[in-house]
Structure formats: C-alpha cells, structure tokens
C-alpha cells in the first residue's frame, strides 16, 4: 500500500485553518486515485517564533 501525506497551512495573517483549503487538497488527491485515511491538526512554527496551525492529511492508494 502506498501512503501520501499532504500538509495544509493556515492563513498567513489570521493563522486559522480554512475548511475550503483542506477540502481542495482532499478533492485533488481523490481525483488522483488516493483514498482519504485520516487528518490531524498540529502546531508548527513560522519565522521560529510564531506558532501556526497546520493540518496533516494522510491518503492511501
């Protein structure tokens, strides 16, 4: 089984995750033949001092 992980970043100024951006990634990967497995929100860093949310989305094929 082949797994692929995609990362969706939050907005630069608002630092919020947008559902439509996550949905775009899911739809694109499904059109490429991948199946959605799971997703997990994580807190990353931007410029080494600002926290920023990211969504990790896992697909399989």
Gaussian input, Z-matrix of N, CA and C with variables (Angstrom, degrees):
# hf/3-21g

backbone

0 1
 N
 C     1     B1
 C     2     B2     1     A1
 N     3     B3     2     A2     1     D1
 C     4     B4     3     A3     2     D2
 C     5     B5     4     A4     3     D3
 N     6     B6     5     A5     4     D4
 C     7     B7     6     A6     5     D5
 C     8     B8     7     A7     6     D6
 N     9     B9     8     A8     7     D7
 C    10    B10     9     A9     8     D8
 C    11    B11    10    A10     9     D9
 N    12    B12    11    A11    10    D10
 C    13    B13    12    A12    11    D11
 C    14    B14    13    A13    12    D12
 N    15    B15    14    A14    13    D13
 C    16    B16    15    A15    14    D14
 C    17    B17    16    A16    15    D15
 N    18    B18    17    A17    16    D16
 C    19    B19    18    A18    17    D17
 C    20    B20    19    A19    18    D18
 N    21    B21    20    A20    19    D19
 C    22    B22    21    A21    20    D20
 C    23    B23    22    A22    21    D21
 N    24    B24    23    A23    22    D22
 C    25    B25    24    A24    23    D23
 C    26    B26    25    A25    24    D24
 N    27    B27    26    A26    25    D25
 C    28    B28    27    A27    26    D26
 C    29    B29    28    A28    27    D27
 N    30    B30    29    A29    28    D28
 C    31    B31    30    A30    29    D29
 C    32    B32    31    A31    30    D30
 N    33    B33    32    A32    31    D31
 C    34    B34    33    A33    32    D32
 C    35    B35    34    A34    33    D33
 N    36    B36    35    A35    34    D34
 C    37    B37    36    A36    35    D35
 C    38    B38    37    A37    36    D36
 N    39    B39    38    A38    37    D37
 C    40    B40    39    A39    38    D38
 C    41    B41    40    A40    39    D39
 N    42    B42    41    A41    40    D40
 C    43    B43    42    A42    41    D41
 C    44    B44    43    A43    42    D42
 N    45    B45    44    A44    43    D43
 C    46    B46    45    A45    44    D44
 C    47    B47    46    A46    45    D45
 N    48    B48    47    A47    46    D46
 C    49    B49    48    A48    47    D47
 C    50    B50    49    A49    48    D48
 N    51    B51    50    A50    49    D49
 C    52    B52    51    A51    50    D50
 C    53    B53    52    A52    51    D51
 N    54    B54    53    A53    52    D52
 C    55    B55    54    A54    53    D53
 C    56    B56    55    A55    54    D54
 N    57    B57    56    A56    55    D55
 C    58    B58    57    A57    56    D56
 C    59    B59    58    A58    57    D57
 N    60    B60    59    A59    58    D58
 C    61    B61    60    A60    59    D59
 C    62    B62    61    A61    60    D60
 N    63    B63    62    A62    61    D61
 C    64    B64    63    A63    62    D62
 C    65    B65    64    A64    63    D63
 N    66    B66    65    A65    64    D64
 C    67    B67    66    A66    65    D65
 C    68    B68    67    A67    66    D66
 N    69    B69    68    A68    67    D67
 C    70    B70    69    A69    68    D68
 C    71    B71    70    A70    69    D69
 N    72    B72    71    A71    70    D70
 C    73    B73    72    A72    71    D71
 C    74    B74    73    A73    72    D72
 N    75    B75    74    A74    73    D73
 C    76    B76    75    A75    74    D74
 C    77    B77    76    A76    75    D75
 N    78    B78    77    A77    76    D76
 C    79    B79    78    A78    77    D77
 C    80    B80    79    A79    78    D78
 N    81    B81    80    A80    79    D79
 C    82    B82    81    A81    80    D80
 C    83    B83    82    A82    81    D81
 N    84    B84    83    A83    82    D82
 C    85    B85    84    A84    83    D83
 C    86    B86    85    A85    84    D84
 N    87    B87    86    A86    85    D85
 C    88    B88    87    A87    86    D86
 C    89    B89    88    A88    87    D87
 N    90    B90    89    A89    88    D88
 C    91    B91    90    A90    89    D89
 C    92    B92    91    A91    90    D90
 N    93    B93    92    A92    91    D91
 C    94    B94    93    A93    92    D92
 C    95    B95    94    A94    93    D93
 N    96    B96    95    A95    94    D94
 C    97    B97    96    A96    95    D95
 C    98    B98    97    A97    96    D96
 N    99    B99    98    A98    97    D97
 C   100   B100    99    A99    98    D98
 C   101   B101   100   A100    99    D99
 N   102   B102   101   A101   100   D100
 C   103   B103   102   A102   101   D101
 C   104   B104   103   A103   102   D102
 N   105   B105   104   A104   103   D103
 C   106   B106   105   A105   104   D104
 C   107   B107   106   A106   105   D105
 N   108   B108   107   A107   106   D106
 C   109   B109   108   A108   107   D107
 C   110   B110   109   A109   108   D108
 N   111   B111   110   A110   109   D109
 C   112   B112   111   A111   110   D110
 C   113   B113   112   A112   111   D111
 N   114   B114   113   A113   112   D112
 C   115   B115   114   A114   113   D113
 C   116   B116   115   A115   114   D114
 N   117   B117   116   A116   115   D115
 C   118   B118   117   A117   116   D116
 C   119   B119   118   A118   117   D117
 N   120   B120   119   A119   118   D118
 C   121   B121   120   A120   119   D119
 C   122   B122   121   A121   120   D120
 N   123   B123   122   A122   121   D121
 C   124   B124   123   A123   122   D122
 C   125   B125   124   A124   123   D123
 N   126   B126   125   A125   124   D124
 C   127   B127   126   A126   125   D125
 C   128   B128   127   A127   126   D126
 N   129   B129   128   A128   127   D127
 C   130   B130   129   A129   128   D128
 C   131   B131   130   A130   129   D129
 N   132   B132   131   A131   130   D130
 C   133   B133   132   A132   131   D131
 C   134   B134   133   A133   132   D132
 N   135   B135   134   A134   133   D133
 C   136   B136   135   A135   134   D134
 C   137   B137   136   A136   135   D135
 N   138   B138   137   A137   136   D136
 C   139   B139   138   A138   137   D137
 C   140   B140   139   A139   138   D138
 N   141   B141   140   A140   139   D139
 C   142   B142   141   A141   140   D140
 C   143   B143   142   A142   141   D141
 N   144   B144   143   A143   142   D142
 C   145   B145   144   A144   143   D143
 C   146   B146   145   A145   144   D144
 N   147   B147   146   A146   145   D145
 C   148   B148   147   A147   146   D146
 C   149   B149   148   A148   147   D147
 N   150   B150   149   A149   148   D148
 C   151   B151   150   A150   149   D149
 C   152   B152   151   A151   150   D150
 N   153   B153   152   A152   151   D151
 C   154   B154   153   A153   152   D152
 C   155   B155   154   A154   153   D153
 N   156   B156   155   A155   154   D154
 C   157   B157   156   A156   155   D155
 C   158   B158   157   A157   156   D156
 N   159   B159   158   A158   157   D157
 C   160   B160   159   A159   158   D158
 C   161   B161   160   A160   159   D159
 N   162   B162   161   A161   160   D160
 C   163   B163   162   A162   161   D161
 C   164   B164   163   A163   162   D162
 N   165   B165   164   A164   163   D163
 C   166   B166   165   A165   164   D164
 C   167   B167   166   A166   165   D165
 N   168   B168   167   A167   166   D166
 C   169   B169   168   A168   167   D167
 C   170   B170   169   A169   168   D168
 N   171   B171   170   A170   169   D169
 C   172   B172   171   A171   170   D170
 C   173   B173   172   A172   171   D171
 N   174   B174   173   A173   172   D172
 C   175   B175   174   A174   173   D173
 C   176   B176   175   A175   174   D174
 N   177   B177   176   A176   175   D175
 C   178   B178   177   A177   176   D176
 C   179   B179   178   A178   177   D177
 N   180   B180   179   A179   178   D178
 C   181   B181   180   A180   179   D179
 C   182   B182   181   A181   180   D180

   B1=1.4479
   B2=1.5255
   B3=1.3101
   B4=1.4545
   B5=1.5300
   B6=1.3372
   B7=1.4595
   B8=1.5165
   B9=1.3267
   B10=1.4560
   B11=1.5194
   B12=1.3225
   B13=1.4590
   B14=1.5186
   B15=1.3109
   B16=1.4601
   B17=1.5282
   B18=1.3130
   B19=1.4589
   B20=1.5236
   B21=1.3265
   B22=1.4629
   B23=1.5234
   B24=1.3207
   B25=1.4600
   B26=1.5187
   B27=1.3135
   B28=1.4579
   B29=1.5248
   B30=1.3238
   B31=1.4512
   B32=1.5233
   B33=1.3144
   B34=1.4619
   B35=1.5255
   B36=1.3012
   B37=1.4520
   B38=1.5301
   B39=1.3234
   B40=1.4678
   B41=1.5184
   B42=1.3277
   B43=1.4693
   B44=1.5256
   B45=1.3272
   B46=1.4623
   B47=1.5225
   B48=1.3176
   B49=1.4621
   B50=1.5171
   B51=1.2991
   B52=1.4595
   B53=1.5207
   B54=1.3097
   B55=1.4650
   B56=1.5152
   B57=1.3255
   B58=1.4647
   B59=1.5237
   B60=1.3305
   B61=1.4654
   B62=1.5208
   B63=1.3317
   B64=1.4598
   B65=1.5253
   B66=1.3203
   B67=1.4602
   B68=1.5298
   B69=1.3330
   B70=1.4626
   B71=1.5282
   B72=1.3331
   B73=1.4672
   B74=1.5234
   B75=1.3249
   B76=1.4684
   B77=1.5264
   B78=1.3222
   B79=1.4681
   B80=1.5282
   B81=1.3332
   B82=1.4610
   B83=1.5234
   B84=1.3236
   B85=1.4588
   B86=1.5283
   B87=1.3248
   B88=1.4638
   B89=1.5266
   B90=1.3246
   B91=1.4657
   B92=1.5343
   B93=1.3371
   B94=1.4663
   B95=1.5266
   B96=1.3367
   B97=1.4603
   B98=1.5085
   B99=1.3166
   B100=1.4530
   B101=1.5221
   B102=1.3140
   B103=1.4628
   B104=1.5224
   B105=1.3238
   B106=1.4609
   B107=1.5223
   B108=1.3331
   B109=1.4615
   B110=1.5246
   B111=1.3224
   B112=1.4735
   B113=1.5215
   B114=1.3371
   B115=1.4592
   B116=1.5167
   B117=1.3121
   B118=1.4579
   B119=1.5237
   B120=1.3439
   B121=1.4652
   B122=1.5268
   B123=1.3187
   B124=1.4620
   B125=1.5209
   B126=1.3210
   B127=1.4587
   B128=1.5198
   B129=1.3203
   B130=1.4555
   B131=1.5128
   B132=1.2999
   B133=1.4641
   B134=1.5218
   B135=1.3149
   B136=1.4541
   B137=1.5300
   B138=1.2901
   B139=1.4699
   B140=1.5306
   B141=1.3057
   B142=1.4645
   B143=1.5270
   B144=1.3258
   B145=1.4650
   B146=1.5264
   B147=1.3160
   B148=1.4593
   B149=1.5220
   B150=1.3252
   B151=1.4654
   B152=1.5202
   B153=1.3415
   B154=1.4530
   B155=1.5239
   B156=1.3216
   B157=1.4588
   B158=1.5098
   B159=1.3501
   B160=1.4512
   B161=1.5236
   B162=1.3180
   B163=1.4626
   B164=1.5179
   B165=1.3257
   B166=1.4529
   B167=1.5182
   B168=1.3363
   B169=1.4638
   B170=1.5347
   B171=1.3412
   B172=1.4654
   B173=1.5266
   B174=1.3483
   B175=1.4569
   B176=1.5205
   B177=1.3308
   B178=1.4672
   B179=1.5146
   B180=1.3521
   B181=1.4611
   B182=1.5118
   A1=108.35
   A2=115.88
   A3=122.95
   A4=108.75
   A5=116.49
   A6=121.18
   A7=109.83
   A8=115.53
   A9=121.43
   A10=108.23
   A11=116.23
   A12=122.25
   A13=108.58
   A14=116.22
   A15=122.53
   A16=108.47
   A17=115.47
   A18=121.45
   A19=108.98
   A20=116.54
   A21=121.67
   A22=107.14
   A23=116.67
   A24=121.43
   A25=111.53
   A26=115.33
   A27=120.46
   A28=109.29
   A29=115.82
   A30=120.50
   A31=111.91
   A32=117.10
   A33=121.57
   A34=111.59
   A35=118.11
   A36=120.83
   A37=112.91
   A38=117.21
   A39=119.37
   A40=112.83
   A41=117.91
   A42=124.04
   A43=112.38
   A44=116.56
   A45=120.60
   A46=109.08
   A47=114.99
   A48=120.61
   A49=108.66
   A50=116.48
   A51=120.79
   A52=109.39
   A53=115.57
   A54=121.19
   A55=111.41
   A56=117.85
   A57=119.47
   A58=111.94
   A59=118.98
   A60=121.14
   A61=110.63
   A62=116.98
   A63=121.45
   A64=109.46
   A65=116.29
   A66=121.22
   A67=111.65
   A68=117.62
   A69=121.22
   A70=111.00
   A71=116.18
   A72=120.07
   A73=110.19
   A74=116.78
   A75=120.79
   A76=110.48
   A77=117.71
   A78=121.31
   A79=111.74
   A80=117.56
   A81=120.78
   A82=110.95
   A83=117.05
   A84=120.31
   A85=111.13
   A86=117.26
   A87=119.99
   A88=110.94
   A89=117.59
   A90=119.36
   A91=111.12
   A92=117.06
   A93=121.75
   A94=112.19
   A95=117.10
   A96=120.67
   A97=115.29
   A98=118.52
   A99=121.56
   A100=111.08
   A101=116.50
   A102=122.65
   A103=108.85
   A104=117.00
   A105=122.05
   A106=109.76
   A107=117.08
   A108=122.43
   A109=111.86
   A110=116.97
   A111=120.41
   A112=110.08
   A113=115.23
   A114=120.78
   A115=109.35
   A116=115.39
   A117=121.83
   A118=109.31
   A119=117.76
   A120=119.03
   A121=109.68
   A122=116.93
   A123=123.06
   A124=108.78
   A125=115.30
   A126=120.75
   A127=107.38
   A128=116.26
   A129=121.79
   A130=110.08
   A131=115.90
   A132=121.81
   A133=110.47
   A134=115.14
   A135=122.48
   A136=106.80
   A137=117.81
   A138=123.44
   A139=111.95
   A140=117.21
   A141=125.37
   A142=115.51
   A143=119.35
   A144=118.19
   A145=113.52
   A146=118.38
   A147=121.15
   A148=109.96
   A149=116.23
   A150=118.67
   A151=108.96
   A152=114.77
   A153=120.25
   A154=108.16
   A155=116.46
   A156=120.63
   A157=110.94
   A158=114.31
   A159=121.89
   A160=107.12
   A161=115.68
   A162=120.84
   A163=106.92
   A164=115.84
   A165=122.61
   A166=107.24
   A167=117.19
   A168=122.43
   A169=108.25
   A170=116.83
   A171=122.12
   A172=109.84
   A173=114.64
   A174=122.13
   A175=109.25
   A176=116.41
   A177=121.09
   A178=108.83
   A179=114.33
   A180=120.11
   A181=108.56
   D1=139.48
   D2=-178.51
   D3=-104.17
   D4=126.34
   D5=178.54
   D6=-110.72
   D7=146.55
   D8=177.00
   D9=-137.13
   D10=137.38
   D11=-179.12
   D12=-115.57
   D13=129.01
   D14=177.11
   D15=-115.98
   D16=145.15
   D17=-179.69
   D18=-114.90
   D19=129.37
   D20=177.75
   D21=-113.22
   D22=120.77
   D23=-178.23
   D24=-88.48
   D25=155.33
   D26=175.92
   D27=-79.29
   D28=172.56
   D29=179.10
   D30=-64.53
   D31=149.06
   D32=-176.60
   D33=-65.50
   D34=-45.33
   D35=-175.25
   D36=-94.45
   D37=-32.68
   D38=-176.94
   D39=-91.24
   D40=-22.15
   D41=-178.24
   D42=56.03
   D43=33.67
   D44=176.43
   D45=-115.99
   D46=145.88
   D47=175.79
   D48=-80.78
   D49=133.00
   D50=179.74
   D51=-103.16
   D52=131.85
   D53=-177.85
   D54=-62.53
   D55=-36.60
   D56=-178.20
   D57=-66.86
   D58=-30.79
   D59=177.28
   D60=-70.53
   D61=-40.28
   D62=177.06
   D63=-65.08
   D64=-42.14
   D65=179.91
   D66=-63.54
   D67=-37.81
   D68=178.06
   D69=-61.44
   D70=-42.67
   D71=-179.97
   D72=-65.60
   D73=-43.63
   D74=-179.99
   D75=-62.70
   D76=-45.85
   D77=-179.94
   D78=-64.32
   D79=-40.20
   D80=179.45
   D81=-64.27
   D82=-44.83
   D83=-178.09
   D84=-68.61
   D85=-37.54
   D86=177.89
   D87=-67.15
   D88=-34.17
   D89=176.75
   D90=-69.70
   D91=-23.04
   D92=176.19
   D93=-85.39
   D94=1.03
   D95=176.14
   D96=98.85
   D97=5.37
   D98=178.83
   D99=-88.78
   D100=153.73
   D101=178.57
   D102=-109.84
   D103=132.38
   D104=178.55
   D105=-65.11
   D106=131.03
   D107=178.39
   D108=-107.89
   D109=-58.61
   D110=-178.06
   D111=-163.03
   D112=170.15
   D113=173.52
   D114=-146.48
   D115=152.08
   D116=-175.39
   D117=-143.56
   D118=125.76
   D119=175.61
   D120=-79.24
   D121=138.80
   D122=177.37
   D123=-134.50
   D124=160.31
   D125=176.77
   D126=-106.03
   D127=119.73
   D128=178.61
   D129=-106.83
   D130=-171.01
   D131=179.35
   D132=-121.24
   D133=145.12
   D134=175.39
   D135=-127.02
   D136=125.80
   D137=-178.66
   D138=59.30
   D139=27.71
   D140=176.07
   D141=64.36
   D142=-2.87
   D143=-179.15
   D144=-132.25
   D145=-20.08
   D146=-179.57
   D147=-99.88
   D148=132.03
   D149=175.16
   D150=-80.68
   D151=147.73
   D152=-176.38
   D153=-147.54
   D154=133.32
   D155=-179.58
   D156=-79.06
   D157=145.68
   D158=176.01
   D159=-138.45
   D160=153.37
   D161=175.16
   D162=-115.70
   D163=123.98
   D164=176.20
   D165=-96.56
   D166=120.72
   D167=-176.80
   D168=-116.53
   D169=128.00
   D170=-176.65
   D171=-109.98
   D172=134.17
   D173=179.22
   D174=-125.86
   D175=156.88
   D176=175.29
   D177=-132.44
   D178=160.39
   D179=-179.86
   D180=-141.23

